[in-house]
Each structure stands twice: as C-alpha cells, then as structure tokens.
C-alpha cells in the first residue's frame, strides 16, 4: 500500500497532494499553513523563483559531489531535517521516523522539544542529531531540557528565537485545532465529523494511543503532567523563545555547537556572533510566525557577508526543490533545513515516505549540478546565480 502511494510522488507538490489525501483537513492545514494572510509563506517560495542560474556550458559532470561538513557533521548532501512539532499527529512514526530516515540518507535530524516523543527516545535513533530548545514556561524549564539533551548525547543545540508567542495561524483556529483542543469526549465528538473522512489516519491515531501531549514538558509543569501541543499557542505571561540572556547562558553551559534559529537581519546575526554562537539559521519559521517577514533567501546574502567565516550560516523556509538547495548554498548557506518535505513524506508512508522525499531532493540536486556544470557544492558561490527575476516573462502592456 505504501509503495503504491509513493509511486506517484515525484516532487514536493506530489508529496503534498498525497499527504492531503491521507490527513484530516485540520492536521493538513496545521503543517501546510502560515500566519495570517500567508504573505511570507508565499514570498518564501517566490524568492527562490526570482533567482536565475548562470550555467557553465560545455562541461560534463558525471557525479557531482554533494557532500559537506556542518559544525562537525559529515553530511551526504547539504540538508538537515528541521524541528517540527506535532509530527506524531501526522503519523505514528513521528519524529523517530524522520530521524531514522535522515540517518539512512546520510544527513542529520534536528529534534524538537515540542515532539510527541521524549528527547531521550529520539536520541536513541542512530545517526547525528541536534536538539532544538524552547523556553516553554520559564528559564528553569529551558535549562532542564538542555541538561537532559546534553545527557542524551545530542551533537548540537539549536535555540529558536522567533516564538515569543505563537504566530496567528488562522486556519488552525478555524479548524478547531488550536482552541481547547484536548483529547476528551467532548472534543472527540466535536472533531469526529472532520476526522472520519480519513479512516486510515483515525485508525493509526487510535492505535498509537491518541498522543496529543508533549512528553518533554512533563517535569516542567506544576502538576507533572505534559503540556498539550496546542498549549504552546496560548498567550501567557512568559515567552516561549530563549532570550539573548538565555543564549549567553547556553554558550557558557553547552559544550558543543550552539546554533541560533530565527535570524532575519544583520543586527541579530552580529549579536549572535558576539555571544560566541557557532551557527545561525536564517529562518522565518516557514512563514508561520510574523507575517510580513522577508523571504529568507532574500536576506541570506547580506547576512552571510556580515558574519563571514566566523559563524556557519544555514537557511530554512521555502525550499521546494533540490535546485532551491543549490541556490541557497550558492548565496552563502552551508546547508538548509527542510520541514514540510519530511512531514508530507511521513503522512504518506511513515519513515519510508520521509526517505523517499529526501531522495527526491538528492536527485534534483544532482541533476541541477550537472546541468549547471558544477562539480561539487564546495564550488558553489554567488557567480552561479543572478539575483534578478530574469526568467520571469515581461508583463503585457495595454
């Protein structure tokens, strides 16, 4: 059954369409949607389309070398799987399936503290992994998570700074996904008509124990009970994002690579560098936080130029093709993180589906590099890309 579903998946949009057939609308929209009018969500993808390649003809590249090293991680291609909360709602394999598929693909996974599995369970999956920390309720809660991550053996720590409150994801509210969404008889009855059209998902969800909680938060709350996923969307008196003071504490107490995620301007990149971080991720949270934030690819070149070789620069948000990965690397990213790619693959066929989408990215990258005449990702630089929409047809005059 899974093999048949994957047979028609040849690109990101195929995976998205196949996932839509598997998931209830509320879960699909949770992964697919952005904040408010989804302006940034659209800019993220359009930003890549507005870049033209400058290929070098008359060159035969038999086997482009996609390998790279990122802060001690040896990667088979410049891709990591991004931290995404709620993946156990997409498929019971959840974060463990994504981490396992990433390891088999020769890349690294970034585990989220908002996972349906404990950070210790995810860490036991073979392969290199970083851990992404939220602040949750207070600084001590964050420190507890980070100490656990260090004990579990994660290779790096990612601090996400763009979630002081959750973005206004209106699709989720319309679907009832982020309002009083507790697994109890009242809400089961309320959501049943929306879920019953996807009996396969319902069956998997029930057999998996109907997980809607965040195990990593169990020892962070007063009553010792884990937070539910939607509690992260509720506005409280404290920030869910680490502050710059928190990052200074992380630098003093985390022995390995420290990466700050959510950088969109030179000032924040410079501040991260001054605090001694090892890497930054140019990210607008996939268009899910502040609508109107710039496309990440549009701000990448000046951020990469500002920090130079002092800080490793990565990027997420808007990657849809292997050619987008190539453009990001050419403009200064050492690697990219992908979130919706593995999520759609997970929805279609669990761990196997994640692996399938990652191999699509690899195949697209290889083809792009061969057509460019570029022998390796190490040779990519801004000369391979034109930062103007030269490929866009002229607007007709009336």
C-alpha positions in Angstrom: 0.0 0.0 0.0 2.7 2.5 1.0 4.8 1.6 -2.1 1.8 2.3 -4.3 1.2 5.7 -2.7 4.8 6.6 -3.1 5.0 5.5 -6.7 3.3 8.7 -7.9 5.3 11.0 -5.7 8.0 12.7 -7.9 8.3 16.1 -6.3 7.3 18.3 -3.4 3.8 19.1 -4.8 3.1 15.4 -5.4 4.0 14.6 -1.8 1.8 17.4 -0.6 -1.1 16.2 -2.6 -0.7 12.6 -1.5 -0.5 13.8 2.1 -3.7 15.8 1.7 -5.5 12.5 0.8 -4.1 10.9 4.0 -4.6 13.6 6.6 -7.7 15.2 8.1 -8.0 18.8 7.0 -7.1 20.1 10.4 -3.8 18.2 10.5 -3.0 19.0 6.9 -3.6 22.7 7.4 -1.5 22.7 10.6 1.5 21.5 8.5 0.7 23.4 5.3 -0.5 26.8 6.6 1.2 30.0 7.5 0.4 33.0 9.7 -2.4 35.5 8.9 -2.6 36.3 5.2 0.3 33.9 4.4 2.2 36.7 2.7 5.6 35.5 4.0 4.6 31.9 3.2 4.2 32.9 -0.5 7.3 35.1 -0.5 9.5 32.2 0.7 8.8 30.2 -2.4 8.6 33.2 -4.8 12.0 34.3 -3.6 13.7 31.2 -5.0 11.7 31.5 -8.2 13.0 35.1 -8.7 16.6 33.8 -8.9 18.1 32.7 -12.2 21.0 30.3 -12.6 24.1 31.0 -14.7 25.1 27.6 -16.0 28.6 26.9 -17.4 28.1 25.0 -20.7 30.3 22.5 -22.5 31.1 20.7 -19.2 30.3 17.1 -18.3 29.9 16.3 -14.7 29.4 12.6 -14.2 28.8 12.6 -10.4 28.5 15.9 -8.6 29.8 15.8 -5.1 27.1 16.8 -2.7 29.0 16.0 0.5 29.6 18.7 3.0 30.6 19.2 6.7 28.5 21.4 9.0 29.8 22.0 12.5 31.4 18.6 12.7 28.5 16.8 11.0 29.5 14.9 7.8 26.5 15.1 5.5 25.9 13.3 2.3 24.2 16.4 1.0 23.7 19.9 2.4 20.3 19.2 4.0 19.1 18.6 7.6 15.6 17.7 8.6 14.1 20.6 10.6 12.5 20.6 14.0 8.7 20.4 13.6 6.2 20.0 16.5 3.3 17.6 16.2 4.7 15.1 13.8 3.3 12.2 15.8 -0.1 13.5 14.8 0.9 13.2 11.1 1.9 9.6 11.5 2.8 7.3 14.5 6.4 7.1 13.3 6.6 10.8 14.0 10.0 12.3 14.9 11.6 8.9 15.3 10.7 8.0 11.7 12.1 11.3 10.5 15.3 10.9 12.4 15.7 7.3 11.2 15.1 8.3 7.6 17.6 11.2 7.9 20.3 8.9 9.2 19.7 6.4 6.4 20.0 9.3 3.9 23.4 10.3 5.5 22.2 13.6 6.9 21.3 14.9 10.3 18.0 15.5 12.2 17.1 18.4 14.4 14.9 17.1 17.2 12.3 19.5 18.6 11.4 19.8 22.3 7.8 20.0 21.1 7.8 16.4 20.0 5.3 13.6 20.6 8.3 11.5 21.8 10.7 12.3 24.6 14.0 13.7 23.6 15.7 10.6 25.1 13.6 8.3 22.8 14.6 10.3 19.8 18.2 10.4 20.8 18.3 6.6 20.7 17.7 6.7 17.0 21.0 6.1 15.2 22.6 9.0 13.4 23.7 12.5 14.2 21.1 14.9 15.8 20.9 18.4 17.2 18.3 19.4 19.8 16.1 22.4 19.4 15.1 24.1 22.7 12.1 26.2 23.5 11.8 28.2 26.7 8.3 26.9 27.5 7.2 28.4 30.8 10.4 29.8 32.3 14.2 29.8 32.2 14.5 26.9 34.6 12.3 24.8 32.4 14.5 25.5 29.4 17.7 24.7 31.4 16.2 21.4 32.5 15.5 20.5 28.8 19.1 21.4 27.8 20.7 19.4 30.6 18.6 16.4 29.5 19.7 16.9 25.9 23.3 17.0 26.9 22.9 13.8 28.9 21.2 12.2 26.0 24.1 12.9 23.7 22.9 15.4 21.2 25.6 16.7 18.9 24.4 20.4 18.9 21.9 22.8 20.5 19.5 25.0 18.5 17.9 28.0 20.2 14.8 29.2 18.3 14.3 32.9 19.0 11.2 33.8 16.9 8.4 32.3 19.0 7.9 34.8 21.8 4.2 34.0 21.1 2.8 31.7 18.5 2.0 33.2 15.1 -1.6 33.9 14.3 -2.3 30.7 12.2 -5.9 31.4 11.5 -6.5 28.1 9.6 -5.8 26.2 12.8 -8.3 28.2 14.7 -11.0 27.8 12.0 -10.4 24.0 12.1 -10.7 24.0 15.9 -7.1 22.8 16.1 -5.8 25.4 18.4 -8.8 26.2 20.6 -9.5 24.0 23.6 -8.1 21.0 21.7 -7.9 18.4 24.4 -8.4 14.7 23.9 -11.6 14.3 25.8 -15.1 13.0 25.0 -16.4 16.5 24.2 -13.7 17.3 21.7 -13.6 13.8 20.2 -17.3 14.2 19.4 -16.8 17.7 18.0 -13.9 16.8 15.7 -15.2 13.4 14.7 -17.1 14.6 11.5 -13.9 16.2 10.3 -11.7 13.2 11.1 -13.9 10.3 9.9 -13.3 11.0 6.3 -9.7 9.8 6.8 -10.3 6.4 8.4 -6.7 5.3 7.9 -5.4 8.2 9.9 -8.0 7.7 12.6 -7.1 4.0 12.9 -3.4 4.8 13.2 -4.0 7.6 15.7 -6.2 5.4 17.9 -3.8 2.5 17.8 -0.9 4.9 18.7 -2.8 5.9 21.9 -4.2 9.2 20.6 -1.0 11.2 21.5 -1.6 14.9 21.8 0.9 15.7 24.6 4.5 16.9 24.7 6.4 14.4 26.8 9.4 16.6 27.2 7.3 19.1 29.3 6.1 16.6 31.9 8.7 17.6 34.5 8.4 21.3 33.6 4.8 21.8 34.9 3.4 22.3 38.3 1.2 19.2 38.2 3.7 17.0 36.5 1.5 16.4 33.5 2.8 17.1 30.0 1.6 20.1 28.1 -0.7 19.5 25.2 0.5 20.6 21.8 -2.0 23.5 21.5 -0.9 24.9 24.9 2.1 26.3 23.1 -0.2 28.5 21.0 -1.8 30.2 24.1 -0.5 33.6 25.0 0.8 33.7 28.6 3.0 35.9 30.7 6.3 34.4 29.6 8.0 33.9 26.3 8.4 30.6 24.5 11.6 31.9 22.9 15.0 31.9 24.5 16.2 35.5 25.1 19.7 36.7 24.3 20.5 36.3 28.0 19.4 32.7 27.7 21.7 32.2 24.8 24.6 33.6 26.8 23.8 31.0 29.4 23.7 28.3 26.8 27.0 29.3 25.5 28.5 29.1 28.9 26.9 25.7 29.7 26.6 23.8 26.4 29.9 22.2 25.4 29.1 21.5 21.7 28.0 23.6 18.8 25.4 26.2 19.6 23.1 27.4 16.8 20.5 30.3 16.8 17.5 29.8 14.6 15.2 32.7 13.5 17.8 35.2 12.2 16.4 37.6 9.6 18.7 40.6 9.9 22.3 41.6 10.1 21.9 43.1 13.6 20.7 39.8 15.1 23.4 37.9 13.2 26.0 40.2 14.6 24.6 39.8 18.2 24.7 36.0 17.9 28.3 36.2 16.7 29.3 38.5 19.6 27.8 35.9 22.0 30.1 33.2 20.5 27.5 31.0 18.8 28.8 28.6 16.2 26.0 28.8 13.7 22.8 30.7 12.8 19.8 29.6 10.8 18.3 32.3 8.6 14.6 31.4 9.2 11.1 32.9 9.3 9.7 29.7 10.8 8.3 28.6 7.4 6.1 31.7 7.2 4.3 30.6 10.4 5.2 33.4 12.8 5.4 37.1 11.8 3.5 37.6 8.5 5.3 40.2 6.5 8.8 38.9 7.5 11.1 38.8 4.4 11.8 35.7 2.4 14.8 34.0 3.9 16.6 33.7 0.6 16.3 37.5 0.0 18.2 38.3 3.2 20.6 35.4 3.1 23.4 37.1 1.1 23.8 40.2 3.3 23.7 38.1 6.5 26.3 35.6 5.2 28.5 38.5 4.1 28.2 40.2 7.5 29.3 37.2 9.6 31.8 35.9 7.1 33.7 32.8 8.2 33.1 33.5 11.9 29.7 31.8 12.0 28.3 28.9 10.0 25.1 30.1 8.2 22.2 27.8 7.4 18.8 28.5 6.0 15.2 27.2 6.1 11.8 28.3 4.8 10.7 28.0 1.2 12.8 25.0 0.0 10.7 23.1 -2.5 13.2 21.7 -5.0 16.8 20.4 -5.0 17.5 23.5 -7.2 16.4 25.7 -4.2 19.1 24.0 -2.1 21.7 24.7 -4.7 20.6 28.4 -4.9 20.8 28.7 -1.1 24.3 27.2 -0.9 25.5 29.4 -3.8 24.3 32.5 -1.9 26.0 31.7 1.4 24.2 28.9 3.3 26.4 25.9 4.3 23.2 23.8 4.3 19.4 24.0 4.5 16.8 22.6 6.8 13.6 21.1 5.4 10.4 20.7 7.4 7.4 20.2 5.1 9.3 17.8 2.8 9.7 15.1 5.5 6.2 15.9 7.0 4.5 15.2 3.7 6.5 12.0 3.2 5.7 10.9 6.8 2.0 11.4 6.2 2.1 9.3 3.0 4.2 6.4 4.2 5.8 6.9 7.6 9.6 6.6 7.7 9.7 5.2 4.2 7.9 8.2 2.9 10.4 10.6 4.6 13.3 8.7 2.9 11.5 9.0 -0.4 11.2 12.7 -0.2 14.8 13.1 0.8 16.0 11.1 -2.2 13.9 13.3 -4.5 15.8 16.3 -3.1 19.1 14.5 -3.7 18.1 13.5 -7.3 17.0 17.1 -8.1 20.3 18.5 -6.7 22.4 16.1 -8.7 20.5 16.9 -11.9 20.8 20.7 -11.2 24.5 20.5 -10.5 25.1 18.5 -13.7 23.1 21.0 -15.8 25.0 23.9 -14.2 28.3 22.3 -14.9 29.3 22.5 -11.2 31.4 19.6 -9.9 30.6 20.0 -6.1 28.7 22.0 -3.6 32.1 23.3 -2.5 32.4 25.1 -5.8 29.1 27.0 -5.5 29.2 30.7 -4.9 27.2 33.8 -6.0 28.5 33.7 -9.5 26.3 30.7 -10.3 23.1 32.7 -9.5 21.7 36.0 -10.8 19.7 37.9 -8.1 17.1 39.3 -10.5 14.0 37.6 -11.9 15.4 37.3 -15.4 13.4 34.3 -16.1 10.1 36.0 -15.5 8.1 36.9 -18.6 7.5 40.5 -19.3 4.2 41.9 -18.3 2.0 42.7 -21.2 1.2 46.3 -21.9 -2.3 47.6 -22.6 
